[in-house]
Amino acid sequence: MLCRALVITLAIGPAALPIATQAYDIKPKSPESAFSAKLHPDILGISSDSTAEAARAILESFFKGRATATKDIQQQKFGSTAIGFISALNFSLAPGQGQNGEVLLGSFSSPASANRAYFIARNLTFAEDRQPTKADMVKQVMGKYGAPTIVGDQHLDYIYRAGGVVSVGTKYKEAMAVDAIDKPLDPRAALKLNGETIRGSCVAVVKRALAKEKTLAAMLNEARGANCDGVVSVQLMPGTAPDRVGIAQFVLLDVKGVISAAAIDDDAVAAERNERNAVPKGSTPKL
């Protein structure tokens, strides 16, 4: 479940975070991303370019005035310094009578890699009297993200490589996607998507990412083994009627960003450790 991602709840404002003025000066380096400037997907305005503070501002505004909304903010320190940063956000609203339930979360790299988002998810649980039709949801999704790479098993999946969405030959129109979404994934399309590579399916990588901790360390091996640079996955689960949607789940995973940010962060932590543990240079007297 999405809400398992966080274990620390902090009711703090930006001013309460430790200020990077003491022992170490971080020089941020932006990580590489799966998404190009032309094709730059987002979830509720949060993309892989968003910093934790920018994402937090969006979520604070979106949930403002909702009395039953809750927020979890996970904070970490960079290496052994006093520099604090937000590593994860989780805002939620429980479903109720006539009210949709919602969970939004994001995971972010350290300040060394510009504190950028690499995993974003949104889970919508529709109230029974507010369940949209499957056709309307598919229209909304394709209107925002374009034609998907592959459709089936309740999902519309957008697989990104080399800055663009991969095509496996099927040019999905809305009606075709609506017809295919509840059917099993086409094995021929899945085989064409994976090709002869022995690397892991990005569809499976997203499913596993939802079930595990959302840290860079926990996701790194899966990212290295994936056969894509990034994924946007939308799942539409049936509602009270077969043509209605009860739950919609949106996931954005920047696979390339995970690998790049992890490398940047590891190098920066190692540099900080080496600087902290530097052996003083002695001086040799002239004989």
For each residue, the residues with C-beta under 8 A, 3 or more apart:
1: 4
2: 5 90 103 105 121 123 210
3: 6 90 92 103 105
4: 1
5: 2 88 90 105 107 213 214
6: 3 9 72 74 88 90 105
7: 74
8: 72 73 74 75
9: 6 72 73
10: 72 73 74 75
11: 73
12: 16 17 73 75
13: 16
14: 17 53 56
15:
16: 12 13
17: 12 14 75 84 85 86
18: 77 82 83 84
19: 22
20: 24 25 26 81 82 83 111
21:
22: 19 81 82
23: 81 82 276
24: 20 78 79 81 83 272 275 276
25: 20
26: 20 78 83 111 112 268
27: 112
28: 111 112 113 114 115
29: 112 113 114 264 268
30: 113 114 116
31: 109 113 114 116 118 257 260 261 264
32: 256 257 259 260
33: 48 49 230 254 256 257 260
34: 48 160 161 163 228 229 230 254 255 256 257
35: 39 40 41 47 48 160 163 230 254
36: 39 40 163 164
37: 40
38: 163
39: 35 36 160 163 164 165
40: 35 36 37 47 48 49
41: 35 47 144 145 158 232 252
42: 45 46 47 50 120 252
43: 46 47 104 120 121 122 250 252
44: 58 59 62 104 122
45: 42 50 58
46: 42 43 50 54 55 58 59 106 117 120
47: 35 40 41 42 43 50 117 120 252
48: 33 34 35 40 116 117 118 120 230 252 254 257
49: 33 40 116 117
50: 42 45 46 47 54 55 58 106 116 117
51: 54 55 108 114 115 116 117
52: 55 56 85 86 87 89 106 108 115 117
53: 14 56 57 86 115
54: 46 50 51 57 58
55: 46 50 51 52 58 59 89 106 108 117 120
56: 14 52 53 59 60 73 86 89
57: 53 54 60 61
58: 44 45 46 50 54 55 61 62
59: 44 46 55 56 62 63 71 89 91 104
60: 56 57 63 64 71
61: 57 58 64
62: 44 58 59 91 104
63: 59 60 66 69 71 91 93
64: 60 61
65:
66: 63 69 93
67:
68: 93 94 96
69: 63 66 91 92 93
70: 91 92 93
71: 59 60 63 89 90 91 92
72: 6 8 9 10 88 89 90 91 92
73: 8 9 10 11 12 56 86 88 89 90
74: 6 7 8 10 86 87 88 89 90
75: 8 10 12 17 84 85 86 87
76: 84 85 87 110
77: 18 80 81 82 83 84 85
78: 24 26 81 83 84 85 110 111 112 268 269 272
79: 24 268 269 272 273
80: 77 272 273 276
81: 20 22 23 24 77 78 272
82: 18 20 22 23 77
83: 18 20 24 26 77 78 111
84: 17 18 75 76 77 78
85: 17 52 75 76 77 78 108 110 111 115
86: 17 52 53 56 73 74 75 89 108 115
87: 52 74 75 76 107 108 110 215
88: 5 6 72 73 74 105 106 107 108 214
89: 52 55 56 59 71 72 73 74 86 104 105 106 108
90: 2 3 5 6 71 72 73 74 103 104 105
91: 59 62 63 69 70 71 72 102 103 104 105
92: 3 69 70 71 72 101 102 103 104
93: 63 66 68 69 70 99 100 101 102 103
94: 68 101
95: 99 100 101 125 127
96: 68 99 101 127
97: 127
98: 127 129 130
99: 93 95 96 127
100: 93 95 124 125 126 127 130
101: 92 93 94 95 96 123 124 125 127
102: 91 92 93 122 123 124 125
103: 2 3 90 91 92 93 121 122 123
104: 43 44 59 62 89 90 91 92 121 122 123
105: 2 3 5 6 88 89 90 91 119 120 121 214
106: 46 50 52 55 88 89 117 119 120 121
107: 5 87 88 117 118 119 120 214 215 216
108: 51 52 55 85 86 87 88 89 115 116 117 118
109: 31 112 113 114 115 116 118 216 257 261 262 264 265
110: 76 78 85 87 113 115 261 265 268 269
111: 20 26 28 78 83 85 114 115
112: 26 27 28 29 78 109 264 265 267 268 269
113: 28 29 30 31 109 110 116 260 261 264 265 268
114: 28 29 30 31 51 109 111
115: 28 51 52 53 85 86 108 109 110 111
116: 30 31 48 49 50 51 108 109 113 257 261
117: 46 47 48 49 50 51 52 55 106 107 108 120 254
118: 31 48 107 108 109 216 219 253 254 257 258 261
119: 105 106 107 209 214 219 251 252 253 254 258
120: 42 43 46 47 48 55 105 106 107 117 251 252
121: 2 43 103 104 105 106 210 249 250 251 252
122: 43 44 102 103 104 249 250
123: 2 101 102 103 104 247 248 249 250
124: 100 101 102 247 248 249 250
125: 95 100 101 102 246 247
126: 100 130 131 132 239 245 246 247 248
127: 95 96 97 98 99 100 101 130 131
128: 131 239 240
129: 98
130: 98 100 126 127
131: 126 127 128 239 240 241 244 245 246
132: 126 136 137 244 245
133: 136 137 243 244 245
134: 137 138 178 181 236 238 243 244 245
135: 138 139 174 178 243
136: 132 133 139 140
137: 132 133 134 140 141 236 245 248
138: 134 135 141 142 156 174 177 178 181 236
139: 135 136 142 143 174
140: 136 137 143 144
141: 137 138 144 145 148 156 234
142: 138 139 145 146 147 148 156 172 174 177
143: 139 140
144: 41 140 141
145: 41 141 142 148 156 158 232 234
146: 142 158 165
147: 142 165 167 171 172 173
148: 141 142 145 151 156 157 158 165 172 177
149: 157 158 159 165 166 167 168 193
150: 155 157 159 168 170 185 186 189 190 193 203
151: 148 155 156 157 172 176 177 180 181
152: 155 180 181 183 184 185 186
153: 183 184 185
154: 181 182 235 236 237 238
155: 150 151 152 181 185 203 233 234 235 236
156: 138 141 142 145 148 151 177 181 233 234 236
157: 148 149 150 151 202 203 206 231 232 233 234
158: 41 145 146 148 149 165 231 232 233
159: 149 150 165 166 193 202 203 228 230 231
160: 34 35 39 163 164 165 166 228 229 230 231 232
161: 34 164 166 228 229
162: 229
163: 34 35 36 38 39 160 229
164: 36 39 160 161
165: 39 146 147 148 149 158 159 160
166: 149 159 160 161 193 228
167: 147 149 170 171
168: 149 150 189 192 193
169: 189 192
170: 150 167 176 186 189
171: 147 167
172: 142 147 148 151 176 177 180
173: 147 176 177
174: 135 138 139 142 177 178
175: 178 179
176: 151 170 172 173 179 180
177: 138 142 148 151 156 172 173 174 180 181
178: 134 135 138 174 175 181
179: 175 176 183
180: 151 152 172 176 177 183 186
181: 134 138 151 152 154 155 156 177 178 236
182: 154 238
183: 152 153 179 180
184: 152 153 187
185: 150 152 153 155 189 190 203
186: 150 152 170 180 189 190
187: 184 190 191
188: 191 192
189: 150 168 169 170 185 186 192 193
190: 150 185 186 187 193 194 201 203
191: 187 188 194 195
192: 168 169 188 189 195
193: 149 150 159 166 168 189 190 201 227
194: 190 191 197 199 201 227
195: 191 192 227
196:
197: 194 227
198:
199: 194 225 226 227
200: 204 205 222 225 226 227
201: 190 193 194 204 205 226 227
202: 157 159 205 206 226 227 228 231 255
203: 150 155 157 159 185 190 206 207 231 233
204: 200 201 207 208
205: 200 201 202 208 209 222 223 225 226 228 231 253 255
206: 157 202 203 209 210 231 233 251 253
207: 203 204 210 211
208: 204 205 211 212 222
209: 119 205 206 212 214 219 222 251 253
210: 2 121 206 207 251
211: 207 208
212: 208 209 218 219
213: 5 218 219
214: 5 88 105 107 119 209 218 219
215: 87 107 218 219
216: 107 109 118 219 220 258 261 262 265
217: 220 262
218: 212 213 214 215
219: 118 119 209 212 213 214 215 216 222 223 258
220: 216 217 223 224 258 259 262
221: 224 225
222: 200 205 208 209 219 225 226
223: 205 219 220 226 255 256 258 259 262
224: 220 221 259
225: 199 200 205 221 222
226: 199 200 201 202 205 222 223 255
227: 193 194 195 197 199 200 201 202
228: 34 159 160 161 166 202 205 231 255
229: 34 160 161 162 163 254 255 256
230: 33 34 35 48 159 160 252 253 254 255 256 257
231: 157 158 159 160 202 203 205 206 228 251 252 253 255
232: 41 145 157 158 160 250 251 252
233: 155 156 157 158 203 206 249 250 251 253
234: 141 145 155 156 157 248 249 250 251
235: 154 155 247 248 249 251
236: 134 137 138 154 155 156 181 245 247 248
237: 154 245 246 247 248 249
238: 134 154 182 241 242 244 245 246
239: 126 128 131 244 245 246 247
240: 128 131 244 246
241: 131 238 244
242: 238
243: 133 134 135
244: 131 132 133 134 238 239 240 241
245: 126 131 132 133 134 137 236 237 238 239 248
246: 125 126 131 237 238 239 240
247: 123 124 125 126 235 236 237 239
248: 123 124 126 137 234 235 236 237 245
249: 121 122 123 124 233 234 235 237
250: 43 121 122 123 124 232 233 234
251: 119 120 121 206 209 210 231 232 233 234 235
252: 41 42 43 47 48 119 120 121 230 231 232
253: 118 119 205 206 209 230 231 233 258
254: 33 34 35 48 117 118 119 229 230 257 258
255: 34 202 205 223 226 228 229 230 231 258 259
256: 32 33 34 223 229 230 259 260
257: 31 32 33 34 48 109 116 118 230 254 260 261
258: 118 119 216 219 220 223 253 254 255 261 262
259: 32 220 223 224 255 256 262 263
260: 31 32 33 113 256 257 263 264
261: 31 109 110 113 116 118 216 257 258 264 265
262: 109 216 217 220 223 258 259 265 266
263: 259 260 266 267
264: 29 31 109 112 113 260 261 267 268
265: 109 110 112 113 216 261 262 268 269
266: 262 263 269 270
267: 112 263 264 270 271
268: 26 29 78 79 110 112 113 264 265 271 272
269: 78 79 110 112 265 266 272 273
270: 266 267 273 274
271: 267 268 274 275
272: 24 78 79 80 81 268 269 275 276
273: 79 80 269 270 276 277
274: 270 271 277 278
275: 24 271 272 278
276: 23 24 80 272 273
277: 273 274
278: 274 275
279:
280:
281:
282:
283:
284:
285:
286:
287:
